[in-house]
Amino acid sequence: MENYRYRSTENLVKLYAEEASRINQDDAKATKTLIKKELKRRFRAFMELLDDDQTKANPIATFNYLLGK
């Protein structure tokens, strides 16, 4: 199983788009589901970080977290 946690958000979006041209549509659907799951996890964590004191001190770091940098 591919671990999408360590890929950038940009890369995940590109991978998701590439799945549209995959021959095996069952595999494409499974991969898309995993990518969406990772993006949802990342966005939920990002939303929680917005209220963190660290965001007040360093908003760019919080934004970079969302991008997966």
JOJO-V424987 format. One record per backbone hydrogen bond with DSSP energy under -0.5 kcal/mol. CO is the residue of the C=O (numbers start at 0). NH is the residue of the N-H. Records with the same first field share a line. If there is no record, write none. Layout:
BEGIN
CO=NH + NH
END
This chain:
BEGIN
1=3
2=5
3=6
7=11
8=12
9=13
10=14
11=15
12=16
13=17
14=18
15=18
16=19
17=20
18=21
22=24
23=27
24=28
25=29
26=30
27=31
28=32
29=33
30=34
31=35
32=36
33=37
34=38
35=39
36=40
37=41
38=42
39=43
40=44
41=45
42=46
43=47
44=48
45=49
47=50
48=51
51=54 + 55
52=56
53=57
57=60 + 61
58=62
59=63
60=64
61=65
62=66
63=67 + 68
64=67
66=8 + 9
END
